[in-house]
Amino acid sequence: MMKIRQSLLLLLTAAIWGVAFVAQSAGMDYVGPFTFNCLRSFLGGAVLLPVIFFLDRRQESSPGVSRKERGSGGRTLAVGGVCCGLALCLASNAQQIGIQYTTVGKAGFITACYIVIVPLLGLFFGKRVGVTLWGAVLLAVAGLFRLCFAKGAEGINQGDLIMMAAALLFSAHILVIDHFSPLADGVKLSCIQFFVAGILSGIAMVIFEEPRWDQIRAAAAPILYAGIFSSGVGYTLQIVGQKEMNPTVASLILSLESSISLIAGWILLGQGMTLRELSGCGLMFGAIILAQIPVPVRKKRE
């Protein structure tokens, strides 16, 4: 039951992020990538402050929780928040830069390459991947190929290459979360990572961009969606949903954002889908279902 609940939380996260690709693309018509991510990150962190206040008040009123237990893990929380924030800053800014040079649907699918990178990186940290999950990864790769390379290798542009770098960085972000989420409060960890990402993006904004208030006002709607839903709600659901969840399974569920981004681009931006792209969506959905099939553990002979 717990696995189903965690999977549904990650599926909701994928839906929020899939629609967010449209908002991210629309925001680039008015502001630069660092400005967009700076504002969305601070907004995402600010949204979580009242949530943290409410949860802390409820915890204080709980008779079974001591003051020592409530104050424990502060250093781990701080270190985890900074590490997650740094990884999120690098990944989200690479994605935001790349989305300027490619389509919404293609950006979503190339970003979803982390479904392959996560298990490969996880091997270096002792994360074992079963045969079923590797089969799901291969099935998802086939889906991504049909979605992203419909015109062959010559169809890859500058934005696609940047998105591939973003996929690698998001893979690192997933593994960092996998390490810290069982050790610290998920909502507080998410809040800290947003403020860290916002500060770092703000520094880059001052150095590389010249934001104006009229541009920010024009991009208000995309920034609000990306900040409140994609950042504040989405990344928090990711942290809570990934808790005690196999990171490869988590990445496969989250990769559904690519299919949702293509559908959102079709409905909201009028970008059509070919039969090849639809078949790619079907392959990716099949990979996600396959990843959820429980595999019996074989007992060692004594």
C-alpha positions in Angstrom: 0.0 0.0 0.0 2.8 2.4 0.9 4.5 1.7 -2.5 1.2 2.5 -4.3 0.9 5.8 -2.4 4.5 6.8 -3.2 4.0 5.9 -6.8 0.9 8.1 -7.1 2.7 11.0 -5.5 5.5 10.7 -8.1 2.9 10.3 -10.9 1.2 13.6 -9.7 4.7 15.2 -9.7 5.2 14.1 -13.3 1.9 15.6 -14.4 2.7 18.9 -12.7 6.2 19.0 -14.3 4.9 18.0 -17.7 2.6 21.0 -17.9 5.4 23.2 -16.5 7.3 22.8 -19.7 4.7 24.9 -21.4 5.1 27.6 -18.7 8.8 27.5 -18.9 8.7 27.9 -22.7 6.3 30.8 -22.4 8.3 32.5 -19.7 11.4 32.7 -22.0 9.5 35.1 -24.3 9.9 37.8 -21.5 12.8 37.0 -19.1 16.1 35.2 -19.2 16.6 31.7 -17.8 18.4 32.7 -14.6 15.8 35.3 -13.8 13.0 32.8 -14.4 14.6 30.2 -12.1 15.6 32.7 -9.4 12.0 33.9 -9.1 10.4 30.5 -9.3 12.8 29.1 -6.7 12.2 31.8 -4.2 8.5 31.5 -4.8 8.6 27.8 -4.3 10.5 28.2 -1.0 8.2 30.9 0.2 5.1 28.7 -0.4 6.5 26.1 1.9 7.2 28.3 4.9 3.6 28.4 6.2 3.4 24.6 5.6 6.5 24.1 7.7 5.1 26.4 10.4 1.8 24.4 10.5 3.6 21.0 10.6 5.9 22.2 13.4 3.0 23.4 15.4 1.2 20.1 15.0 4.4 18.2 16.0 4.9 20.4 19.1 1.4 19.5 20.2 2.1 15.8 19.8 2.7 14.2 23.2 4.8 11.4 21.8 7.5 13.7 20.3 10.2 15.0 22.6 12.0 18.4 22.2 15.2 16.6 21.5 13.6 14.6 18.7 12.1 17.7 17.2 15.4 19.5 17.1 17.5 16.5 15.9 19.0 16.2 12.4 19.6 20.0 11.9 23.0 19.6 10.4 22.0 16.8 8.1 19.0 18.9 7.0 21.2 21.9 6.3 23.9 19.9 4.4 21.2 18.0 2.5 19.3 21.2 1.6 22.5 22.8 0.2 23.5 19.8 -1.8 20.0 19.4 -3.2 19.8 23.1 -3.9 23.1 23.1 -5.8 22.1 20.1 -7.9 18.7 21.6 -8.6 20.2 25.0 -9.6 22.5 23.4 -12.1 19.9 21.1 -13.6 17.0 23.6 -13.8 19.1 26.3 -15.3 20.6 23.9 -17.9 17.0 22.9 -18.8 15.8 26.5 -18.9 18.6 27.5 -21.2 18.1 24.5 -23.5 14.3 24.9 -23.8 14.9 28.2 -25.7 16.3 26.2 -28.7 14.0 23.2 -28.9 10.3 22.3 -28.7 8.4 21.7 -25.5 7.7 18.0 -26.2 11.3 17.3 -27.3 12.6 19.1 -24.2 10.5 16.9 -22.0 11.6 13.7 -23.6 15.3 14.4 -23.7 15.2 15.5 -20.0 13.6 12.1 -19.3 16.9 10.4 -20.3 17.6 10.4 -16.6 15.7 7.1 -16.5 18.8 5.6 -18.1 21.4 7.7 -16.3 20.1 7.1 -12.8 20.6 3.3 -12.6 24.0 3.7 -14.3 25.1 6.2 -11.7 23.5 4.3 -9.0 25.8 1.3 -9.7 28.7 3.4 -8.5 27.0 3.9 -5.1 26.1 0.3 -4.6 22.5 0.5 -5.9 21.5 -2.8 -7.3 19.1 -2.9 -10.3 17.0 -6.0 -11.0 16.5 -7.6 -14.4 12.9 -6.3 -14.6 14.0 -2.7 -14.0 16.7 -3.0 -16.7 14.0 -4.3 -19.1 11.8 -1.3 -18.2 14.7 1.0 -18.8 15.4 -0.5 -22.2 11.7 -0.2 -23.1 11.7 3.4 -22.1 14.9 4.1 -24.1 13.1 2.7 -27.2 10.2 5.0 -26.5 12.5 8.0 -26.1 14.3 7.1 -29.4 11.0 7.1 -31.3 10.0 10.4 -29.7 13.2 12.4 -29.9 14.9 11.1 -33.1 12.1 10.9 -35.6 14.3 12.7 -38.2 17.5 10.8 -37.3 20.7 12.2 -35.7 20.6 15.3 -38.0 17.5 16.4 -36.1 19.6 17.1 -32.9 20.3 20.8 -32.3 22.0 23.0 -29.7 19.1 22.9 -27.4 18.9 19.1 -27.5 22.6 18.8 -26.4 22.0 21.2 -23.5 18.9 19.2 -22.5 21.0 16.0 -22.5 23.4 17.8 -20.0 20.3 18.8 -18.0 19.2 15.1 -17.9 22.6 14.2 -16.4 22.3 16.9 -13.8 18.7 15.9 -12.9 20.0 12.3 -12.5 22.5 13.6 -9.9 19.7 15.5 -8.2 17.6 12.4 -7.9 20.5 10.5 -6.3 21.2 13.3 -3.9 17.6 13.3 -2.8 17.7 9.5 -2.5 20.5 9.9 -0.1 19.1 12.7 2.1 15.3 12.2 2.0 15.3 9.3 4.5 17.6 11.3 6.9 15.7 14.6 7.1 12.2 16.2 7.0 11.1 16.2 3.3 9.3 19.5 3.3 12.1 21.4 5.1 14.7 19.8 2.8 12.7 21.0 -0.2 12.3 24.5 1.2 16.0 24.9 1.8 16.9 23.6 -1.6 14.7 26.2 -3.2 16.2 29.1 -1.4 19.7 27.8 -2.2 18.8 27.4 -5.9 17.2 30.9 -5.8 20.3 32.5 -4.4 22.7 30.8 -6.8 20.4 31.6 -9.8 20.1 35.2 -8.5 23.9 35.6 -8.6 24.0 34.3 -12.2 21.1 36.6 -13.0 23.0 39.7 -11.8 26.1 38.6 -13.7 24.6 37.5 -17.1 21.2 39.2 -17.4 19.5 42.6 -17.0 16.0 41.8 -15.7 13.4 44.6 -15.9 10.1 44.8 -13.9 8.0 45.1 -17.0 9.4 41.9 -18.3 8.8 40.1 -15.0 5.2 41.3 -14.9 4.6 40.0 -18.4 6.0 36.6 -17.4 4.0 36.6 -14.1 1.6 33.7 -15.0 4.4 31.3 -16.1 6.5 32.2 -13.1 3.7 31.7 -10.7 2.8 28.3 -12.1 6.5 27.2 -12.1 7.1 28.6 -8.7 4.0 27.4 -6.8 3.1 24.2 -8.6 6.3 22.9 -10.3 8.7 24.0 -7.6 6.8 24.3 -4.3 4.4 21.4 -4.9 6.2 19.3 -7.4 9.7 19.0 -5.9 8.2 18.5 -2.5 6.1 15.7 -3.7 9.2 14.3 -5.4 11.1 14.3 -2.1 8.2 12.8 -0.1 7.4 10.2 -2.9 11.1 9.1 -3.3 11.4 8.3 0.4 12.2 4.6 0.7 11.5 4.2 -3.0 14.0 2.6 -5.4 15.5 5.6 -7.3 15.3 3.7 -10.7 11.6 3.1 -10.2 11.2 6.7 -9.1 13.0 8.0 -12.2 10.8 5.8 -14.5 7.6 7.2 -13.0 8.9 10.8 -13.1 9.8 10.3 -16.7 6.1 10.2 -17.6 6.4 14.0 -17.5 7.8 13.8 -21.0 4.6 12.2 -22.4 2.5 14.8 -20.4 4.7 17.7 -21.8 4.0 16.5 -25.3 0.2 16.3 -24.6 0.3 19.7 -22.9 2.2 21.2 -25.9 -0.4 19.7 -28.2 -3.4 21.1 -26.3 -2.0 24.4 -25.1 0.4 25.3 -27.9 -1.2 23.5 -30.9 1.8 21.2 -31.4 0.6 18.0 -33.0 1.7 14.4 -32.4 2.7 11.9 -35.1 1.9 8.2 -34.9 5.6 7.6 -34.2 5.4 10.0 -31.2 2.3 8.3 -29.9 3.9 4.9 -30.1 6.8 6.3 -28.1 4.4 7.5 -25.4 3.0 4.0 -25.3 6.4 2.4 -24.9 7.3 4.7 -22.0 4.0 4.1 -20.3 4.7 0.3 -20.7 8.1 0.8 -19.1 6.5 2.5 -16.1 4.0 -0.3 -15.6 6.8 -2.9 -16.0 8.9 -1.2 -13.3 6.0 -1.6 -10.8 5.8 -5.4 -11.1 7.1 -6.9 -7.9 10.0 -9.4 -8.4 10.2 -12.2 -5.8 13.5 -12.2 -3.9 15.4 -15.5 -4.4 16.6 -16.9 -1.1 20.2 -18.0 -0.9 20.9 -21.7 -0.3 22.4 -22.5 3.1 
